[in-house]
């Protein structure tokens, strides 16, 4: 198979499940050398994927990851917590801060540590969601994180050129990210999203 990813090295942080796992498999199928990095992983090879441990809340852990991998071409950051919808009055703000620390600050930490190793013509892909642009009851944490991620992507695209920076908003995808929802709420959300498709 001829592909623009043949011979390229792709790091997927948060690639052990959900969208990240799908991205890792797709990159592998297109000829890339793929490193899947996540908190619950140990260094290993599995079905053509190289697994490496990383804690995105720890700068030293990120530095070790990029030093271990060396030069690479594409960074995909999909790490993010499962956030239960709650109004502000019922939210533990320390938990909310932890969510920002993984999804937003984790992405910034990862990018900062990646830059010395990322090819000059390489790319960075971040993930966001509809809640960066639409409001939903009890979703102020995801709304804030996604809106900040989208603004960050625009700024970094200018600052880091010629490297490309993109923010992908995939819409509603049934992944473990929605584990914080009750089953009835999750199924209703998926049905509503599906009902809006042509």
TIKEPA-272917 format. One record per residue (C-alpha): x, y, z; residue in one letter. Coordinates in steps of 0.25 Angstrom, whole numbers, plus 5000, padded with zeros to 4 digits. Example, Ala and Ser with C-alpha at 12.3 -4.5 7.8 and 13.67 -1.06 7.14 Angstrom:
# residues 2
+------+------+------+----+
:    X :    Y :    Z : aa :
+------+------+------+----+
: 5049 : 4982 : 5031 :  a :
: 5055 : 4996 : 5029 :  s :
+------+------+------+----+
# end
This chain:
# residues 198
+------+------+------+----+
:    X :    Y :    Z : aa :
+------+------+------+----+
: 5000 : 5000 : 5000 :  x :
: 5006 : 5014 : 4996 :  x :
: 5003 : 5024 : 5007 :  x :
: 5009 : 5037 : 5012 :  x :
: 5011 : 5031 : 5025 :  x :
: 5020 : 5020 : 5020 :  x :
: 5033 : 5021 : 5028 :  x :
: 5028 : 5032 : 5037 :  x :
: 5027 : 5031 : 5052 :  x :
: 5014 : 5035 : 5059 :  x :
: 5013 : 5036 : 5074 :  x :
: 4998 : 5035 : 5079 :  x :
: 4997 : 5040 : 5093 :  x :
: 4984 : 5034 : 5099 :  x :
: 4984 : 5023 : 5088 :  x :
: 4981 : 5011 : 5097 :  x :
: 4966 : 5013 : 5095 :  x :
: 4955 : 5021 : 5088 :  x :
: 4959 : 5030 : 5077 :  x :
: 4973 : 5029 : 5080 :  x :
: 4973 : 5014 : 5078 :  x :
: 4966 : 5016 : 5065 :  x :
: 4976 : 5026 : 5060 :  x :
: 4988 : 5017 : 5064 :  x :
: 4982 : 5006 : 5056 :  x :
: 4979 : 5014 : 5044 :  x :
: 4993 : 5020 : 5044 :  x :
: 4999 : 5006 : 5045 :  x :
: 4990 : 5001 : 5033 :  x :
: 4996 : 5013 : 5025 :  x :
: 5010 : 5009 : 5027 :  x :
: 5014 : 5017 : 5039 :  x :
: 5023 : 5013 : 5051 :  x :
: 5013 : 5016 : 5062 :  x :
: 5016 : 5018 : 5077 :  x :
: 5004 : 5018 : 5086 :  x :
: 5007 : 5025 : 5099 :  x :
: 4998 : 5025 : 5112 :  x :
: 4998 : 5024 : 5127 :  x :
: 4994 : 5009 : 5128 :  x :
: 5004 : 5004 : 5117 :  x :
: 5017 : 4997 : 5119 :  x :
: 5028 : 4997 : 5109 :  x :
: 5025 : 4986 : 5099 :  x :
: 5021 : 4983 : 5084 :  x :
: 5007 : 4978 : 5082 :  x :
: 5001 : 4975 : 5068 :  x :
: 5011 : 4984 : 5061 :  x :
: 5009 : 4996 : 5071 :  x :
: 5020 : 5000 : 5080 :  x :
: 5015 : 5003 : 5094 :  x :
: 5021 : 5013 : 5104 :  x :
: 5017 : 5018 : 5117 :  x :
: 5015 : 5033 : 5120 :  x :
: 5008 : 5042 : 5130 :  x :
: 5004 : 5055 : 5123 :  x :
: 5003 : 5062 : 5137 :  x :
: 5018 : 5059 : 5139 :  x :
: 5028 : 5067 : 5130 :  x :
: 5039 : 5057 : 5134 :  x :
: 5031 : 5046 : 5128 :  x :
: 5028 : 5053 : 5115 :  x :
: 5043 : 5056 : 5114 :  x :
: 5046 : 5042 : 5116 :  x :
: 5036 : 5038 : 5105 :  x :
: 5042 : 5047 : 5094 :  x :
: 5056 : 5044 : 5098 :  x :
: 5053 : 5029 : 5097 :  x :
: 5046 : 5030 : 5083 :  x :
: 5055 : 5041 : 5077 :  x :
: 5052 : 5048 : 5064 :  x :
: 5038 : 5046 : 5059 :  x :
: 5028 : 5052 : 5049 :  x :
: 5014 : 5053 : 5055 :  x :
: 5008 : 5055 : 5069 :  x :
: 4994 : 5052 : 5072 :  x :
: 4989 : 5056 : 5086 :  x :
: 4975 : 5049 : 5090 :  x :
: 4977 : 5048 : 5105 :  x :
: 4965 : 5053 : 5113 :  x :
: 4957 : 5049 : 5125 :  x :
: 4943 : 5044 : 5125 :  x :
: 4935 : 5056 : 5131 :  x :
: 4922 : 5054 : 5138 :  x :
: 4912 : 5065 : 5134 :  x :
: 4909 : 5073 : 5147 :  x :
: 4905 : 5087 : 5150 :  x :
: 4916 : 5096 : 5156 :  x :
: 4909 : 5096 : 5170 :  x :
: 4911 : 5081 : 5170 :  x :
: 4925 : 5080 : 5164 :  x :
: 4938 : 5077 : 5172 :  x :
: 4947 : 5088 : 5166 :  x :
: 4959 : 5080 : 5170 :  x :
: 4954 : 5069 : 5161 :  x :
: 4951 : 5079 : 5150 :  x :
: 4965 : 5084 : 5151 :  x :
: 4970 : 5070 : 5149 :  x :
: 4962 : 5069 : 5136 :  x :
: 4969 : 5082 : 5131 :  x :
: 4982 : 5077 : 5135 :  x :
: 4981 : 5064 : 5126 :  x :
: 4974 : 5070 : 5114 :  x :
: 4979 : 5084 : 5113 :  x :
: 4991 : 5085 : 5121 :  x :
: 4995 : 5071 : 5117 :  x :
: 4995 : 5075 : 5103 :  x :
: 5003 : 5087 : 5105 :  x :
: 5013 : 5079 : 5113 :  x :
: 5014 : 5069 : 5102 :  x :
: 5016 : 5079 : 5091 :  x :
: 5026 : 5086 : 5098 :  x :
: 5035 : 5074 : 5101 :  x :
: 5032 : 5068 : 5087 :  x :
: 5037 : 5080 : 5079 :  x :
: 5052 : 5077 : 5080 :  x :
: 5049 : 5063 : 5074 :  x :
: 5038 : 5067 : 5064 :  x :
: 5041 : 5068 : 5049 :  x :
: 5041 : 5082 : 5044 :  x :
: 5030 : 5078 : 5034 :  x :
: 5023 : 5070 : 5044 :  x :
: 5009 : 5071 : 5050 :  x :
: 5002 : 5072 : 5063 :  x :
: 4987 : 5068 : 5064 :  x :
: 4979 : 5071 : 5077 :  x :
: 4965 : 5066 : 5079 :  x :
: 4953 : 5075 : 5084 :  x :
: 4938 : 5074 : 5083 :  x :
: 4925 : 5080 : 5080 :  x :
: 4924 : 5085 : 5094 :  x :
: 4935 : 5096 : 5090 :  x :
: 4924 : 5103 : 5082 :  x :
: 4911 : 5098 : 5087 :  x :
: 4906 : 5099 : 5101 :  x :
: 4900 : 5087 : 5109 :  x :
: 4895 : 5087 : 5123 :  x :
: 4905 : 5082 : 5133 :  x :
: 4916 : 5082 : 5123 :  x :
: 4924 : 5094 : 5127 :  x :
: 4937 : 5086 : 5129 :  x :
: 4937 : 5080 : 5115 :  x :
: 4932 : 5093 : 5109 :  x :
: 4944 : 5101 : 5116 :  x :
: 4954 : 5090 : 5112 :  x :
: 4950 : 5089 : 5097 :  x :
: 4948 : 5104 : 5095 :  x :
: 4962 : 5106 : 5101 :  x :
: 4968 : 5094 : 5092 :  x :
: 4962 : 5101 : 5080 :  x :
: 4968 : 5114 : 5083 :  x :
: 4981 : 5108 : 5086 :  x :
: 4981 : 5101 : 5073 :  x :
: 4979 : 5113 : 5065 :  x :
: 4990 : 5121 : 5073 :  x :
: 5000 : 5109 : 5072 :  x :
: 4998 : 5107 : 5057 :  x :
: 5004 : 5121 : 5055 :  x :
: 5015 : 5120 : 5065 :  x :
: 5020 : 5106 : 5061 :  x :
: 5019 : 5108 : 5046 :  x :
: 5024 : 5101 : 5037 :  x :
: 5019 : 5090 : 5046 :  x :
: 5004 : 5088 : 5045 :  x :
: 4995 : 5089 : 5057 :  x :
: 4981 : 5084 : 5055 :  x :
: 4969 : 5082 : 5065 :  x :
: 4960 : 5071 : 5061 :  x :
: 4945 : 5071 : 5066 :  x :
: 4940 : 5058 : 5063 :  x :
: 4926 : 5059 : 5068 :  x :
: 4919 : 5049 : 5077 :  x :
: 4927 : 5036 : 5076 :  x :
: 4923 : 5024 : 5086 :  x :
: 4936 : 5023 : 5093 :  x :
: 4940 : 5021 : 5108 :  x :
: 4941 : 5037 : 5109 :  x :
: 4926 : 5036 : 5112 :  x :
: 4927 : 5026 : 5123 :  x :
: 4924 : 5037 : 5133 :  x :
: 4910 : 5038 : 5127 :  x :
: 4899 : 5029 : 5133 :  x :
: 4895 : 5018 : 5123 :  x :
: 4881 : 5024 : 5120 :  x :
: 4888 : 5038 : 5118 :  x :
: 4898 : 5032 : 5109 :  x :
: 4888 : 5025 : 5100 :  x :
: 4880 : 5037 : 5099 :  x :
: 4892 : 5045 : 5095 :  x :
: 4896 : 5035 : 5084 :  x :
: 4881 : 5034 : 5079 :  x :
: 4880 : 5049 : 5078 :  x :
: 4893 : 5050 : 5071 :  x :
: 4889 : 5039 : 5061 :  x :
: 4876 : 5046 : 5058 :  x :
: 4883 : 5058 : 5053 :  x :
: 4890 : 5051 : 5042 :  x :
: 4886 : 5050 : 5028 :  x :
+------+------+------+----+
# end
